[in-house]
């Protein structure tokens, strides 16, 4: 959990904001940086979910 928190903090700093902020405000104002950020987040999240499922990990 500690490592996850650090990675979230780094991602927020590198991405210049949180995903929900980019999704709500940035995409709503058609910011290209926000569109790329949200698309990247979704693609990574879907990929990780597929990997976890393929490994047979259950919650």
C-alpha positions as CSV (number, residue, x, y, z in Angstrom):
1,X,0.0,0.0,0.0
2,X,2.8,2.4,0.8
3,X,4.4,1.8,-2.6
4,X,1.1,2.2,-4.3
5,X,0.6,5.6,-2.5
6,X,4.0,6.7,-3.7
7,X,3.3,5.7,-7.3
8,X,0.0,7.5,-7.2
9,X,1.7,10.7,-5.9
10,X,4.3,10.5,-8.6
11,X,1.7,9.9,-11.3
12,X,-0.3,12.8,-10.1
13,X,2.7,15.1,-10.2
14,X,3.9,13.9,-13.7
15,X,0.3,14.0,-15.1
16,X,-0.2,17.5,-13.7
17,X,-3.3,16.6,-11.8
18,X,-5.6,13.7,-10.8
19,X,-7.4,11.5,-13.3
20,X,-10.9,12.7,-12.2
21,X,-9.8,16.3,-12.6
22,X,-8.6,15.6,-16.1
23,X,-11.7,13.6,-16.9
24,X,-14.2,16.1,-15.6
25,X,-12.6,19.5,-16.3
26,X,-10.0,18.8,-18.9
27,X,-12.0,16.5,-21.2
28,X,-15.0,18.8,-20.7
29,X,-12.9,21.7,-22.0
30,X,-11.5,19.6,-24.8
31,X,-7.9,19.8,-23.5
32,X,-5.7,17.5,-25.6
33,X,-3.4,16.9,-22.7
34,X,-6.3,15.8,-20.6
35,X,-7.7,13.6,-23.4
36,X,-4.3,11.8,-23.7
37,X,-4.0,11.5,-19.9
38,X,-7.5,9.9,-19.5
39,X,-7.0,7.6,-22.4
40,X,-3.6,6.5,-21.1
41,X,-5.1,5.8,-17.6
42,X,-8.0,3.8,-19.0
43,X,-5.7,1.7,-21.3
44,X,-3.3,0.9,-18.5
45,X,-6.2,0.1,-16.0
46,X,-7.8,-2.2,-18.6
47,X,-4.5,-3.9,-19.2
48,X,-3.7,-4.4,-15.6
49,X,-7.2,-5.8,-14.9
50,X,-6.8,-8.3,-17.8
51,X,-3.3,-9.3,-16.5
52,X,-4.7,-9.8,-13.0
53,X,-7.5,-11.9,-14.3
54,X,-5.2,-14.0,-16.5
55,X,-3.0,-14.7,-13.4
56,X,-6.1,-16.0,-11.6
57,X,-5.9,-13.4,-8.8
58,X,-9.3,-12.9,-7.1
59,X,-10.3,-10.2,-4.7
